[in-house]
Amino acid sequence: MSDLESPLPPRRVIYRGLKIDLALQPVRLADGGIAEREVVVHRGAVALVPMVDADHVCLVTNDRHAVGETLLEVPAGTIDEGETPDQTAPRELAEETGFRAGKITFLRSWHVSPGVMSERMFLYLCEDLTPGPTDLQPDERLETRIVPWAEALAMVHDGRISDAKTMLAILLCDRLRGVTQGDRS
């Protein structure tokens, strides 16, 4: 910013929701002018890859009203206010699948849709699982499905899994599995 340019006004929230807010974000244009962009403000979320054993993953079917479909996904959930991603991961795993993990490993994070959203997704690998009861939210209708790893990977490649976080989670974990099993190609 040059000395002649004034600081931009702060982001202005125009709608507050349960999981998201909608804001108008002032941006400086290439010609020096100022415009407003719509931004969906989100606290962030976790995505979980629960390995039931070395060759089976626990996925969930999830009714996604925004797209009018039931999708097969990795378990995931929004970070509660005041919570860290590391605290959200075991809570969401237990709530959505009933599993408790003896080992939860953070793998990486990414921006979900940075053109319009502030959401950051944090990916965790969950291992040494112990079954238990689920604790679904009133608006959740999830069912767990234990899927062979090779089938989950095939579903990503043939389009049966179309959820982006699930595709990325499975592909990243598959690469990690290949590296840990000696395939460093």
N, C-alpha and C positions, 0 to 999 in steps of 0.2 A: 504494500500500500504506500503510495507516495504521500508526501507531506500535505499535498493539496486535497487528498481524499479524506473525507470524514469517516469515522467508524460507522459500521452498519448498525442499525437498530437491532435489538434482540429478537429472537424467534418469538412469535405470538401464537399462543394456543387458542384455537377457535372452537375446539370440541374436546371434552374429556370423557373417555369411555372406561370400561372395566379393565381392558387389557391394552388399549392404545389411546393415544391422543392424536388429534390432527392439528398441525401448526402451519403457519405461514412463515417461511424463512426468507428474509431479505438476502439477495445475492447481487453482487456487482457484475454487471455485464461487461463484455469486452470493450464497448464504446464508453465505459464509465458510468452509464446509467444504472439504475437500481430496479430490480424486478422482484416479485415474490414467487417462491416455489412452495408447493404443498409438500409437507413432510409428515409421514406417519411416524409418531414417536412411540417406541416400544422398549420395554425394560430389558429385553433379551430373553433367550431361551436356551434350553439344553436339548441335545439329541443323544440318545443312548443306544449302544449296540450291546444288548445283553446276550452273551454267549452261554447257552445252556450247557454245552460241552464244546470240545474242540471243533466239532463239525455241524453244530446246530445253533441257530440264532432265534431269539424270541422277537417276533414282529407283532404288530397290532393292526386290526382292521379299525378304521376310524371314519365315521360319517362326517364328511366335509361339506357343510351346507353351502359354502361360498362357491363351490364348483359343482354341487349337486351330485356327488359321487361318494362311494365308500372306497377308501384307498387303503392299501397295505403299506404300512409305515414302520420305521423304528419308533419306539416310544419317545416322547418328547414333551416338554412343558415349559411354560413361562416362568421366569425367575420372579419370585414374590418380592415385594418391596422390602428392602433391608436384608435380603438374602444374597449370598454369593452363588455363582454357578456351581462351586464345589458342594454347597449345601443343598442346592436344588436337585442335583443329579440323583442322590440316593432317595430323596423324597419322591421324585417323579417315578423312579424305577419301581418303588414299592406301591405307589398309588395306582399306576397304570398296569403293572404286570403281576404284582404280588411278590415278585422276587426281591430278595435282599442280596447284596453283593459283598463277598469277602474282599474283593479288590475292584476299585474303580480308578481308571487311569484317564486323565485328561489327554486328548490327542491333539486337538487344534481348534481354532475358531475361525469363523468367516462372517462376512456381511451378507445378509440374506438377499436384499434387493436395494443396494445403496443409491439407486436413482430416486427412490421415493420413501425409503424406510431407514430408521436408525437402528433397527434390530440387528443384534449380533448373536450368532448361534454358536454354542460351545459343545463340542463332541467328546463323549466319554465312552470308553470301552469298559464293559461291566463283566466281571468274571467271578468264578467260585460262587455261583448262585445257590441260594436256598429258597425254596418256595414258601409262600405265605399268602394271606388274603390281600385282595386289591382294596383300594379305597377311592373309587372313581368319584369325580365331581358330578353334581346332579345333571349337568348338561353333556356328560360324556357317555357314549355307548361304544365302548371298546371291547374287542375280543382278542385274546392272545392267540397267536399261531406259532408253533414251533416249526421252523423251516430248515431243511438241510442247507448248509452254507452254499453249496454248489447251485442249488435251486434258487436261492435268493439272488445270487450273482446272475444267473440266467434270466431271472425276472427283470433285473435292471437292464440287461442288454436287449431283451425282446419287447420291452415296453409294458409288461404287466405291473411293474412298479414305476409309477410316473411322478411320485413326490420327490422334489429336488433334494431335500435334506436327506431322505432315505437313500437315494441314488448315490449322493456324495459320500454319505457315511459308509455304505457298503463298499464302494470302490476304494475309499481311503483305507478301510480296514483290510480289504483284500490285498492291497499293496503291502500293507504292514505285515500281513500273514506271510506273503511271499518272501519278504525280506527276512523275517524271523525264521523261515524254513529254509533259507539258504539260496533262494532265487534272487540274485541281485542284478538281474538284467535290466 
